[in-house]
Every structure is written in C-alpha cells, then in structure tokens.
Amino acid sequence: MPEVVDNVKVGQFIKDQLKENKISQDALAQKLNITKTAVSQNLNGKASFSRKNLNVIAELLNMKVEDILNCKRSDAEEFDSPYQALARRGLAEFKRNYSREIVIEEPDIFGRVLVDYLIDENVLEIFSYLHELESLFVRDHFHRAKDIYLKLIEYCLKNDLPGTIRYIKAYSDLNNCFDISLYNNAKTIWDMINKETNKYLIEEMMELKIIQEYKVIFFKMKRPVKAITKQLWLDTIARYKLNHVLNVYLEYYAMEEDFLSFVKVMFTEQFPKGIEQFMKNFFKEELPDHKRATYNFQKAILIVMENDHLSLFKKMIALRVYESLTDVISKGIMSGKKSYYEYCLKLEEVKKDIDYERVGQIAVKHNDLSVLDMVVDNLHEKELNFLLSEVLDEDVDTMEYLVKHGAKFDFDYYNSHTMKNINQLIEYLSKEEVNK
C-alpha cells in the first residue's frame, strides 16, 4: 500500500477499469449501497472510498486493493494515461476513437494533454493528422498552456511542418507578446526559425498582430499591436546571432535612421556582424553630409571605436560612415586608440575630411610627437606658428620639433606664456650647443 494515496489518480484508475469492464457508475452505486453523488465524488477524488467499499470494488474488478491504490493493472504494469495508450495504438485506431471518446485538450490526471504524449514519444503521424485539422491541443485557461504552445512550436519547426504561425500567435495572445527569452529552449527555437527556407514564416511573424488590453482611467481598452515589436526583434536577433532573420528584418522593418540604436544593440549582445549587414543594405553609396548627420553616424563610429572593432571601423571609414573624421581622430588620440587614428591619418582618400591644424593642436596638448610627425607635412607656416603658441609650459621637445619644421613665435598668436616658452627654448638650445 502506498504511503500517500492520491485520491484523484485512484479515482481515475477505477473509472478506467469500470469502463474496460463495462460497469456503469450507477451499477457501482447499487453494489456499494451508496448514492450516485457519493460515487461521483469518490471517483473524482473529492472523497475517498472506505476500506469496505474498496474491497467490494476490488472483488468486482477481479483485482487486489493494493493494485487499485497503486494504480496498477497487474503486479508489474503501472497505470498509463488513456492519452498515452491511445498515442501508442497508431493513427487508424486513433481515428476510430478520437471523435467519440477523447477530448484531447483536457488534461489527464497527470496534468498532461494528449499532445504532450504525441511529442514526447514522437508520434508524428497522429500529430500531423490533428495539426492539419487545426485541432485545439490545449485550452488557454490551463496553467501549462504557454509551455505547451512553445512545445508545439518547437516540434513543428523540428519537423518542418507548415502552420507554425498558429501556435506562435496562440502563445503571443497568452503572453501579450512573443518574447520567449526566459524559456530554456528559446535559443533552440530561434535557431530553427533562423533558416533561409523560413523566410515566409519570419515575414508572417513580423506581420503578426495581437489584441492588447490597457486601461484609460477606469476603462479597459483594446488595441491591435505587433506580437514582436521592433525593439524585441533587434534584441532577439542580436542575442541569438540570427543572420537570416536579420536579412528579413532589414528588408522589412529597418530604416537608415535606426543605425545608431542598431549599433548599440549589436554591441550590447556582441554581434558586430549585424552592423556590417546593415551597412551593406543601406550604405552602398556615399551619403550627403545632411543625411550622415541625421543618421547619427558620428556617435555610431565612436561606439565602434570604443568597443575596439578595427575591421568594422575600417569599413565605416571606407563608406564615410562618419560626420567629422577630425573628431574621430581627436577622440582616438585622447583615448589612446593608436591603430584607429593612425589608420585614418595614413589614408590618402580621406585627406579632404581632416582638419590637420585641429589634429595637430590635440597632438600638442597630449605631447604626442608621433601624431605631429604624421600631420606636419600637411600644415602651412601660419598653422605651425599657431601650434607653437599652444605648446604647454616646459614642453621643450614639442617646441623644438615645431621650430625645426618651420614654426616661429608669431605676434598674431601671442599669449600669456609665449615669452616664458621663448626663454625656455633659448635656454634649452643653448645647453644643447654647449654639450656639443
């Protein structure tokens, strides 16, 4: 005898045995000398049969009381759900019993519906039959409904069955959107969706709408909304690295104006390849200045540099995906991104976009002679004179470098430390001469 008797399970077991032996509940009530209501309550698990009545039932079913309490048909065979038994009998037998006896969307005593058994035991023939009939596999009020719909989605995708969108919509209606990120098998599902052959399904998902409830003061209102918002698409694509889904998204949903937010999400989820795909779609030709400003190119390229992705940075430079290359170089100098600013300064084709005087000024402030060496040939005498006036106190090396390249102390750029710098430079050069 089990330590704890499950009245619901035992009641269901007795019901099934009565059915197999063609004994009605009315007949059982008469045999036990109790009311039909009492029998019904006992069979539904709301009450338990007395030991005396269990002995009568066991005798009536030609079984042992212990077998009934353990829900066993024999000493070795455990009680199965009728759903499980039906799933194992094949499609022909299922068709004979389906419409007459089985309500497949109602859970059995184990809290499972028929489709649980069909999927777990991979009974594809019966599943496909019901799927094509657009059968209801589970009722929305059932506490496992969302999990079952996700199970259905995964099984359909695994077997390349059409009509998966039906279960995606059902899940979205229950969940208020198609966000499955907290589901253990989310990556598996999205990886299966992320196929070139699923382009139509992805487009269906992008069109999919649900009715969302919201409150205005005390009134409940409804409105149609997308099951997957633009932001949710972006987050999902980046998180699971969905190349094919991204291609459909770029064709269907994205706009050039989204570039900055796109870059942010792709780097948050470590998917920079997504940015390359975006640029291939939208920036095939060089854009005019006003559009580059509108699309926030400057912020985007700085994010790429901050995340240290040089190959992507080079592609952005080639497509002129920036607003001010001078600011990009300056930021690189100030943040120590040598590979980035040196790459820009060495490119002949972007010279027209660089303000060399401003770059020189940043180099002077940071006492970076290597940068000065890269820009000095592009500076006129007046610009060199200006840079000399900007040299910080006691930075004799930079002053000497500029003077050797033709810079002079110019009254046009006279400031409070000019005389101090002149004296320091003279003193330095004098010592150099003495040492020779």
SULUR-V765518 format. One record per pair of residues at least 12 apart in sequence whose ideal C-beta (glycine too) atoms are under 10 Angstrom apart, sorted by sequence separation. I is the first residue (numbers start at 0). J is the second residue. If there is no record, write none. Layout:
i=I j=J
i=I j=J
This chain:
i=23 j=35
i=26 j=38
i=41 j=53
i=53 j=65
i=60 j=72
i=66 j=78
i=84 j=96
i=85 j=97
i=101 j=113
i=113 j=125
i=114 j=126
i=117 j=129
i=136 j=148
i=151 j=163
i=152 j=164
i=154 j=166
i=155 j=167
i=167 j=179
i=170 j=182
i=192 j=204
i=210 j=222
i=211 j=223
i=232 j=244
i=233 j=245
i=236 j=248
i=249 j=261
i=261 j=273
i=262 j=274
i=265 j=277
i=282 j=294
i=300 j=312
i=303 j=315
i=315 j=327
i=327 j=339
i=328 j=340
i=331 j=343
i=332 j=344
i=358 j=370
i=359 j=371
i=362 j=374
i=371 j=383
i=374 j=386
i=386 j=398
i=389 j=401
i=408 j=420
i=14 j=27
i=25 j=38
i=28 j=41
i=54 j=67
i=103 j=116
i=113 j=126
i=117 j=130
i=137 j=150
i=152 j=165
i=153 j=166
i=209 j=222
i=210 j=223
i=211 j=224
i=232 j=245
i=235 j=248
i=236 j=249
i=248 j=261
i=261 j=274
i=281 j=294
i=327 j=340
i=328 j=341
i=331 j=344
i=358 j=371
i=361 j=374
i=362 j=375
i=387 j=400
i=388 j=401
i=408 j=421
i=13 j=27
i=24 j=38
i=27 j=41
i=38 j=52
i=50 j=64
i=53 j=67
i=103 j=117
i=136 j=150
i=137 j=151
i=151 j=165
i=152 j=166
i=208 j=222
i=209 j=223
i=210 j=224
i=211 j=225
i=282 j=296
i=328 j=342
i=344 j=358
i=359 j=373
i=386 j=400
i=387 j=401
i=23 j=38
i=24 j=39
i=27 j=42
i=33 j=48
i=37 j=52
i=41 j=56
i=53 j=68
i=81 j=96
i=85 j=100
i=114 j=129
i=136 j=151
i=151 j=166
i=152 j=167
i=208 j=223
i=209 j=224
i=211 j=226
i=232 j=247
i=233 j=248
i=261 j=276
i=262 j=277
i=300 j=315
i=312 j=327
i=328 j=343
i=343 j=358
i=358 j=373
i=359 j=374
i=371 j=386
i=386 j=401
i=387 j=402
i=33 j=49
i=48 j=64
i=85 j=101
i=97 j=113
i=113 j=129
i=114 j=130
i=150 j=166
i=151 j=167
i=208 j=224
i=209 j=225
i=232 j=248
i=258 j=274
i=261 j=277
i=262 j=278
i=299 j=315
i=300 j=316
i=324 j=340
i=327 j=343
i=328 j=344
i=358 j=374
i=359 j=375
i=385 j=401
i=390 j=406
i=408 j=424
i=24 j=41
i=31 j=48
i=148 j=165
i=149 j=166
i=152 j=169
i=208 j=225
i=209 j=226
i=261 j=278
i=303 j=320
i=357 j=374
i=384 j=401
i=387 j=404
i=24 j=42
i=31 j=49
i=85 j=103
i=118 j=136
i=148 j=166
i=149 j=167
i=151 j=169
i=152 j=170
i=207 j=225
i=208 j=226
i=209 j=227
i=303 j=321
i=325 j=343
i=340 j=358
i=355 j=373
i=356 j=374
i=359 j=377
i=383 j=401
i=386 j=404
i=387 j=405
i=388 j=406
i=33 j=52
i=48 j=67
i=81 j=100
i=82 j=101
i=117 j=136
i=147 j=166
i=148 j=167
i=151 j=170
i=206 j=225
i=207 j=226
i=229 j=248
i=232 j=251
i=233 j=252
i=258 j=277
i=296 j=315
i=312 j=331
i=324 j=343
i=355 j=374
i=358 j=377
i=359 j=378
i=383 j=402
i=387 j=406
i=31 j=51
i=32 j=52
i=48 j=68
i=81 j=101
i=93 j=113
i=114 j=134
i=148 j=168
i=205 j=225
i=206 j=226
i=207 j=227
i=232 j=252
i=233 j=253
i=245 j=265
i=257 j=277
i=258 j=278
i=261 j=281
i=300 j=320
i=301 j=321
i=324 j=344
i=354 j=374
i=355 j=375
i=358 j=378
i=386 j=406
i=387 j=407
i=388 j=408
i=17 j=38
i=31 j=52
i=47 j=68
i=82 j=103
i=113 j=134
i=115 j=136
i=130 j=151
i=148 j=169
i=149 j=170
i=167 j=188
i=204 j=225
i=205 j=226
i=206 j=227
i=232 j=253
i=278 j=299
i=299 j=320
i=300 j=321
i=328 j=349
i=340 j=361
i=353 j=374
i=355 j=376
i=356 j=377
i=383 j=404
i=384 j=405
i=385 j=406
i=387 j=408
i=388 j=409
i=30 j=52
i=31 j=53
i=103 j=125
i=114 j=136
i=115 j=137
i=147 j=169
i=148 j=170
i=204 j=226
i=205 j=227
i=255 j=277
i=277 j=299
i=296 j=318
i=299 j=321
i=300 j=322
i=321 j=343
i=324 j=346
i=327 j=349
i=340 j=362
i=355 j=377
i=356 j=378
i=360 j=382
i=363 j=385
i=364 j=386
i=383 j=405
i=384 j=406
i=387 j=409
i=388 j=410
i=398 j=420
i=402 j=424
i=32 j=55
i=82 j=105
i=112 j=135
i=113 j=136
i=114 j=137
i=147 j=170
i=148 j=171
i=204 j=227
i=229 j=252
i=253 j=276
i=258 j=281
i=296 j=319
i=297 j=320
i=298 j=321
i=299 j=322
i=300 j=323
i=304 j=327
i=316 j=339
i=354 j=377
i=355 j=378
i=356 j=379
i=359 j=382
i=363 j=386
i=378 j=401
i=383 j=406
i=384 j=407
i=388 j=411
i=389 j=412
i=393 j=416
i=397 j=420
i=398 j=421
i=401 j=424
i=31 j=55
i=82 j=106
i=83 j=107
i=93 j=117
i=112 j=136
i=113 j=137
i=130 j=154
i=145 j=169
i=146 j=170
i=148 j=172
i=205 j=229
i=229 j=253
i=233 j=257
i=237 j=261
i=249 j=273
i=253 j=277
i=257 j=281
i=258 j=282
i=296 j=320
i=297 j=321
i=298 j=322
i=300 j=324
i=303 j=327
i=312 j=336
i=328 j=352
i=353 j=377
i=355 j=379
i=359 j=383
i=362 j=386
i=363 j=387
i=366 j=390
i=380 j=404
i=382 j=406
i=383 j=407
i=384 j=408
i=385 j=409
i=388 j=412
i=392 j=416
i=13 j=38
i=17 j=42
i=27 j=52
i=30 j=55
i=31 j=56
i=82 j=107
i=112 j=137
i=126 j=151
i=130 j=155
i=144 j=169
i=145 j=170
i=148 j=173
i=149 j=174
i=152 j=177
i=163 j=188
i=167 j=192
i=227 j=252
i=229 j=254
i=236 j=261
i=245 j=270
i=248 j=273
i=255 j=280
i=256 j=281
i=274 j=299
i=296 j=321
i=297 j=322
i=301 j=326
i=305 j=330
i=313 j=338
i=324 j=349
i=327 j=352
i=328 j=353
i=329 j=354
i=356 j=381
i=357 j=382
i=360 j=385
i=363 j=388
i=364 j=389
i=366 j=391
i=375 j=400
i=380 j=405
i=381 j=406
i=384 j=409
i=387 j=412
i=388 j=413
i=389 j=414
i=391 j=416
i=395 j=420
i=398 j=423
i=399 j=424
i=30 j=56
i=80 j=106
i=81 j=107
i=83 j=109
i=103 j=129
i=112 j=138
i=144 j=170
i=145 j=171
i=148 j=174
i=237 j=263
i=238 j=264
i=255 j=281
i=294 j=320
i=296 j=322
i=297 j=323
i=300 j=326
i=301 j=327
i=304 j=330
i=312 j=338
i=313 j=339
i=316 j=342
i=324 j=350
i=327 j=353
i=328 j=354
i=332 j=358
i=344 j=370
i=356 j=382
i=359 j=385
i=360 j=386
i=363 j=389
i=364 j=390
i=365 j=391
i=371 j=397
i=375 j=401
i=378 j=404
i=379 j=405
i=380 j=406
i=381 j=407
i=383 j=409
i=384 j=410
i=385 j=411
i=386 j=412
i=388 j=414
i=390 j=416
i=393 j=419
i=394 j=420
i=398 j=424
i=402 j=428
i=80 j=107
i=81 j=108
i=82 j=109
i=86 j=113
i=152 j=179
i=177 j=204
i=205 j=232
i=225 j=252
i=233 j=260
i=237 j=264
i=245 j=272
i=249 j=276
i=253 j=280
i=254 j=281
i=255 j=282
i=295 j=322
i=296 j=323
i=297 j=324
i=300 j=327
i=304 j=331
i=309 j=336
i=312 j=339
i=316 j=343
i=324 j=351
i=325 j=352
i=328 j=355
i=331 j=358
i=340 j=367
i=350 j=377
i=355 j=382
i=356 j=383
i=359 j=386
i=362 j=389
i=363 j=390
i=364 j=391
i=378 j=405
i=380 j=407
i=384 j=411
i=385 j=412
i=390 j=417
i=392 j=419
i=393 j=420
i=10 j=38
i=13 j=41
i=14 j=42
i=27 j=55
i=30 j=58
i=31 j=59
i=79 j=107
i=80 j=108
i=83 j=111
i=85 j=113
i=86 j=114
i=97 j=125
i=115 j=143
i=126 j=154
i=127 j=155
i=130 j=158
i=145 j=173
i=163 j=191
i=204 j=232
i=229 j=257
i=233 j=261
i=236 j=264
i=237 j=265
i=240 j=268
i=242 j=270
i=245 j=273
i=248 j=276
i=249 j=277
i=253 j=281
i=274 j=302
i=291 j=319
i=294 j=322
i=321 j=349
i=324 j=352
i=325 j=353
i=326 j=354
i=329 j=357
i=333 j=361
i=341 j=369
i=344 j=372
i=345 j=373
i=354 j=382
i=361 j=389
i=363 j=391
i=366 j=394
i=368 j=396
i=372 j=400
i=375 j=403
i=376 j=404
i=378 j=406
i=381 j=409
i=384 j=412
i=388 j=416
i=392 j=420
i=395 j=423
i=399 j=427
i=10 j=39
i=13 j=42
i=14 j=43
i=27 j=56
i=30 j=59
i=80 j=109
i=82 j=111
i=86 j=115
i=87 j=116
i=93 j=122
i=112 j=141
i=118 j=147
i=126 j=155
i=131 j=160
i=133 j=162
i=137 j=166
i=144 j=173
i=145 j=174
i=153 j=182
i=163 j=192
i=235 j=264
i=236 j=265
i=237 j=266
i=238 j=267
i=239 j=268
i=240 j=269
i=241 j=270
i=248 j=277
i=274 j=303
i=291 j=320
i=293 j=322
i=297 j=326
i=301 j=330
i=305 j=334
i=307 j=336
i=309 j=338
i=313 j=342
i=317 j=346
i=319 j=348
i=323 j=352
i=324 j=353
i=325 j=354
i=328 j=357
i=329 j=358
i=332 j=361
i=341 j=370
i=344 j=373
i=356 j=385
i=360 j=389
i=368 j=397
i=371 j=400
i=375 j=404
i=380 j=409
i=388 j=417
i=391 j=420
i=394 j=423
i=395 j=424
i=398 j=427
i=399 j=428
i=10 j=40
i=12 j=42
i=78 j=108
i=79 j=109
i=82 j=112
i=83 j=113
i=86 j=116
i=104 j=134
i=130 j=160
i=131 j=161
i=136 j=166
i=139 j=169
i=144 j=174
i=149 j=179
i=152 j=182
i=157 j=187
i=177 j=207
i=230 j=260
i=233 j=263
i=234 j=264
i=237 j=267
i=238 j=268
i=240 j=270
i=242 j=272
i=246 j=276
i=249 j=279
i=250 j=280
i=291 j=321
i=292 j=322
i=297 j=327
i=300 j=330
i=301 j=331
i=304 j=334
i=309 j=339
i=312 j=342
i=313 j=343
i=316 j=346
i=319 j=349
i=322 j=352
i=323 j=353
i=324 j=354
i=325 j=355
i=328 j=358
i=331 j=361
i=332 j=362
i=335 j=365
i=337 j=367
i=340 j=370
i=343 j=373
i=344 j=374
i=356 j=386
i=359 j=389
i=364 j=394
i=366 j=396
i=367 j=397
i=371 j=401
i=375 j=405
i=381 j=411
i=387 j=417
i=390 j=420
i=393 j=423
i=398 j=428
i=10 j=41
i=11 j=42
i=78 j=109
i=80 j=111
i=82 j=113
i=85 j=116
i=86 j=117
i=93 j=124
i=94 j=125
i=97 j=128
i=103 j=134
i=104 j=135
i=106 j=137
i=110 j=141
i=112 j=143
i=115 j=146
i=119 j=150
i=123 j=154
i=127 j=158
i=130 j=161
i=131 j=162
i=148 j=179
i=153 j=184
i=156 j=187
i=157 j=188
i=201 j=232
i=229 j=260
i=233 j=264
i=237 j=268
i=238 j=269
i=239 j=270
i=242 j=273
i=245 j=276
i=249 j=280
i=255 j=286
i=288 j=319
i=291 j=322
i=292 j=323
i=296 j=327
i=305 j=336
i=307 j=338
i=312 j=343
i=317 j=348
i=321 j=352
i=323 j=354
i=325 j=356
i=326 j=357
i=329 j=360
i=330 j=361
i=333 j=364
i=363 j=394
i=366 j=397
i=368 j=399
i=375 j=406
i=381 j=412
i=392 j=423
i=395 j=426
i=396 j=427
i=9 j=41
i=10 j=42
i=11 j=43
i=27 j=59
i=80 j=112
i=81 j=113
i=82 j=114
i=83 j=115
i=84 j=116
i=85 j=117
i=86 j=118
i=90 j=122
i=93 j=125
i=97 j=129
i=103 j=135
i=104 j=136
i=105 j=137
i=106 j=138
i=110 j=142
i=111 j=143
i=112 j=144
i=115 j=147
i=118 j=150
i=126 j=158
i=130 j=162
i=133 j=165
i=137 j=169
i=152 j=184
i=153 j=185
i=156 j=188
i=159 j=191
i=177 j=209
i=232 j=264
i=233 j=265
i=236 j=268
i=237 j=269
i=238 j=270
i=240 j=272
i=241 j=273
i=245 j=277
i=248 j=280
i=249 j=281
i=271 j=303
i=282 j=314
i=285 j=317
i=286 j=318
i=291 j=323
i=304 j=336
i=307 j=339
i=316 j=348
i=317 j=349
i=325 j=357
i=326 j=358
i=329 j=361
i=332 j=364
i=333 j=365
i=335 j=367
i=337 j=369
i=341 j=373
i=365 j=397
i=368 j=400
i=372 j=404
i=388 j=420
i=395 j=427
i=399 j=431
i=9 j=42
i=10 j=43
i=11 j=44
i=26 j=59
i=80 j=113
i=82 j=115
i=83 j=116
i=86 j=119
i=87 j=120
i=89 j=122
i=90 j=123
i=91 j=124
i=92 j=125
i=102 j=135
i=103 j=136
i=104 j=137
i=105 j=138
i=110 j=143
i=114 j=147
i=118 j=151
i=121 j=154
i=127 j=160
i=130 j=163
i=136 j=169
i=139 j=172
i=140 j=173
i=149 j=182
i=156 j=189
i=167 j=200
i=171 j=204
i=176 j=209
i=234 j=267
i=235 j=268
i=237 j=270
i=240 j=273
i=246 j=279
i=258 j=291
i=262 j=295
i=266 j=299
i=278 j=311
i=282 j=315
i=285 j=318
i=286 j=319
i=297 j=330
i=301 j=334
i=309 j=342
i=313 j=346
i=316 j=349
i=319 j=352
i=325 j=358
i=328 j=361
i=329 j=362
i=332 j=365
i=337 j=370
i=340 j=373
i=344 j=377
i=364 j=397
i=368 j=401
i=371 j=404
i=387 j=420
i=390 j=423
i=395 j=428
i=6 j=40
i=10 j=44
i=22 j=56
i=82 j=116
i=83 j=117
i=86 j=120
i=88 j=122
i=90 j=124
i=94 j=128
i=103 j=137
i=104 j=138
i=114 j=148
i=117 j=151
i=123 j=157
i=126 j=160
i=135 j=169
i=139 j=173
i=145 j=179
i=149 j=183
i=150 j=184
i=153 j=187
i=156 j=190
i=157 j=191
i=163 j=197
i=175 j=209
i=230 j=264
i=233 j=267
i=234 j=268
i=236 j=270
i=237 j=271
i=242 j=276
i=246 j=280
i=256 j=290
i=262 j=296
i=274 j=308
i=284 j=318
i=285 j=319
i=286 j=320
i=288 j=322
i=304 j=338
i=323 j=357
i=324 j=358
i=328 j=362
i=333 j=367
i=363 j=397
i=387 j=421
i=390 j=424
i=393 j=427
i=6 j=41
i=7 j=42
i=9 j=44
i=10 j=45
i=13 j=48
i=80 j=115
i=81 j=116
i=82 j=117
i=86 j=121
i=87 j=122
i=89 j=124
i=90 j=125
i=93 j=128
i=97 j=132
i=104 j=139
i=106 j=141
i=112 j=147
i=115 j=150
i=118 j=153
i=119 j=154
i=123 j=158
i=130 j=165
i=149 j=184
i=153 j=188
i=156 j=191
i=159 j=194
i=164 j=199
i=168 j=203
i=174 j=209
i=175 j=210
i=176 j=211
i=233 j=268
i=245 j=280
i=255 j=290
i=258 j=293
i=259 j=294
i=260 j=295
i=263 j=298
i=271 j=306
i=275 j=310
i=279 j=314
i=283 j=318
i=284 j=319
i=285 j=320
i=288 j=323
i=304 j=339
i=329 j=364
i=332 j=367
i=362 j=397
i=363 j=398
i=395 j=430
i=6 j=42
i=7 j=43
i=8 j=44
i=10 j=46
i=80 j=116
i=83 j=119
i=86 j=122
i=89 j=125
i=90 j=126
i=93 j=129
i=102 j=138
i=105 j=141
i=106 j=142
i=111 j=147
i=114 j=150
i=118 j=154
i=121 j=157
i=130 j=166
i=146 j=182
i=149 j=185
i=152 j=188
i=155 j=191
i=156 j=192
i=164 j=200
i=167 j=203
i=168 j=204
i=171 j=207
i=173 j=209
i=175 j=211
i=237 j=273
i=258 j=294
i=259 j=295
i=262 j=298
i=263 j=299
i=266 j=302
i=275 j=311
i=278 j=314
i=282 j=318
i=303 j=339
i=304 j=340
i=316 j=352
i=325 j=361
i=329 j=365
i=395 j=431
i=6 j=43
i=7 j=44
i=10 j=47
i=22 j=59
i=79 j=116
i=83 j=120
i=85 j=122
i=88 j=125
i=90 j=127
i=97 j=134
i=104 j=141
i=106 j=143
i=114 j=151
i=117 j=154
i=118 j=155
i=121 j=158
i=123 j=160
i=145 j=182
i=159 j=196
i=163 j=200
i=167 j=204
i=171 j=208
i=172 j=209
i=175 j=212
i=236 j=273
i=237 j=274
i=256 j=293
i=257 j=294
i=258 j=295
i=259 j=296
i=262 j=299
i=265 j=302
i=266 j=303
i=269 j=306
i=271 j=308
i=274 j=311
i=278 j=315
i=281 j=318
i=282 j=319
i=332 j=369
i=363 j=400
i=387 j=424
i=6 j=44
i=7 j=45
i=9 j=47
i=10 j=48
i=22 j=60
i=70 j=108
i=87 j=125
i=90 j=128
i=153 j=191
i=156 j=194
i=159 j=197
i=161 j=199
i=162 j=200
i=164 j=202
i=171 j=209
i=172 j=210
i=255 j=293
i=256 j=294
i=257 j=295
i=258 j=296
i=259 j=297
i=261 j=299
i=262 j=300
i=265 j=303
i=282 j=320
i=332 j=370
i=363 j=401
i=5 j=44
i=6 j=45
i=9 j=48
i=17 j=56
i=20 j=59
i=86 j=125
i=118 j=157
i=149 j=188
i=152 j=191
i=161 j=200
i=164 j=203
i=168 j=207
i=170 j=209
i=172 j=211
i=205 j=244
i=255 j=294
i=256 j=295
i=259 j=298
i=260 j=299
i=262 j=301
i=263 j=302
i=266 j=305
i=267 j=306
i=271 j=310
i=272 j=311
i=275 j=314
i=278 j=317
i=279 j=318
i=281 j=320
i=300 j=339
i=331 j=370
i=6 j=46
i=13 j=53
i=16 j=56
i=20 j=60
i=85 j=125
i=86 j=126
i=104 j=144
i=114 j=154
i=152 j=192
i=163 j=203
i=164 j=204
i=167 j=207
i=168 j=208
i=169 j=209
i=201 j=241
i=204 j=244
i=233 j=273
i=236 j=276
i=254 j=294
i=258 j=298
i=259 j=299
i=262 j=302
i=266 j=306
i=271 j=311
i=274 j=314
i=275 j=315
i=278 j=318
i=6 j=47
i=19 j=60
i=20 j=61
i=106 j=147
i=156 j=197
i=163 j=204
i=168 j=209
i=258 j=299
i=262 j=303
i=265 j=306
i=274 j=315
i=6 j=48
i=17 j=59
i=164 j=206
i=201 j=243
i=205 j=247
i=266 j=308
i=278 j=320
i=328 j=370
i=359 j=401
i=4 j=47
i=13 j=56
i=16 j=59
i=17 j=60
i=104 j=147
i=164 j=207
i=192 j=235
i=193 j=236
i=201 j=244
i=204 j=247
i=205 j=248
i=259 j=302
i=9 j=53
i=13 j=57
i=16 j=60
i=156 j=200
i=201 j=245
i=262 j=306
i=16 j=61
i=155 j=200
i=198 j=243
i=201 j=246
i=202 j=247
i=205 j=250
i=206 j=251
i=266 j=311
i=328 j=373
i=13 j=59
i=16 j=62
i=189 j=235
i=193 j=239
i=197 j=243
i=198 j=244
i=201 j=247
i=205 j=251
i=265 j=311
i=274 j=320
i=328 j=374
i=13 j=60
i=189 j=236
i=192 j=239
i=193 j=240
i=194 j=241
i=195 j=242
i=196 j=243
i=197 j=244
i=200 j=247
i=201 j=248
i=205 j=252
i=12 j=60
i=176 j=224
i=177 j=225
i=178 j=226
i=193 j=241
i=195 j=243
i=198 j=246
i=199 j=247
i=202 j=250
i=13 j=62
i=175 j=224
i=176 j=225
i=177 j=226
i=178 j=227
i=189 j=238
i=190 j=239
i=192 j=241
i=193 j=242
i=194 j=243
i=198 j=247
i=202 j=251
i=262 j=311
i=12 j=62
i=16 j=66
i=176 j=226
i=177 j=227
i=178 j=228
i=185 j=235
i=189 j=239
i=190 j=240
i=193 j=243
i=194 j=244
i=197 j=247
i=201 j=251
i=16 j=67
i=175 j=226
i=176 j=227
i=177 j=228
i=180 j=231
i=188 j=239
i=189 j=240
i=190 j=241
i=192 j=243
i=193 j=244
i=195 j=246
i=174 j=226
i=176 j=228
i=186 j=238
i=187 j=239
i=189 j=241
i=192 j=244
i=193 j=245
i=195 j=247
i=198 j=250
i=19 j=72
i=171 j=224
i=178 j=231
i=185 j=238
i=186 j=239
i=193 j=246
i=262 j=315
i=12 j=66
i=13 j=67
i=16 j=70
i=171 j=225
i=172 j=226
i=177 j=231
i=180 j=234
i=185 j=239
i=186 j=240
i=193 j=247
i=12 j=67
i=15 j=70
i=171 j=226
i=176 j=231
i=177 j=232
i=180 j=235
i=189 j=244
i=12 j=68
i=16 j=72
i=170 j=226
i=171 j=227
i=178 j=234
i=179 j=235
i=12 j=69
i=13 j=70
i=15 j=72
i=178 j=235
i=9 j=67
i=12 j=70
i=168 j=226
i=177 j=235
i=180 j=238
i=262 j=320
i=9 j=68
i=11 j=70
i=12 j=71
i=167 j=226
i=180 j=239
i=8 j=68
i=9 j=69
i=12 j=72
i=167 j=227
i=8 j=69
i=9 j=70
i=8 j=70
i=16 j=78
i=164 j=226
i=258 j=320
i=4 j=67
i=5 j=68
i=15 j=78
i=18 j=81
i=0 j=64
i=1 j=65
i=4 j=68
i=15 j=79
i=44 j=108
i=0 j=65
i=4 j=69
i=5 j=70
i=15 j=80
i=4 j=70
i=12 j=78
i=15 j=81
i=1 j=68
i=11 j=78
i=14 j=81
i=0 j=68
i=1 j=69
i=0 j=69
i=1 j=70
i=9 j=78
i=11 j=80
i=15 j=84
i=8 j=78
i=11 j=81
i=18 j=100
i=15 j=108
i=14 j=108
i=11 j=107
i=12 j=108
i=11 j=108
i=10 j=108
i=11 j=109
i=8 j=107
i=9 j=108
i=8 j=108
i=7 j=108
i=8 j=109
i=7 j=109
i=5 j=108
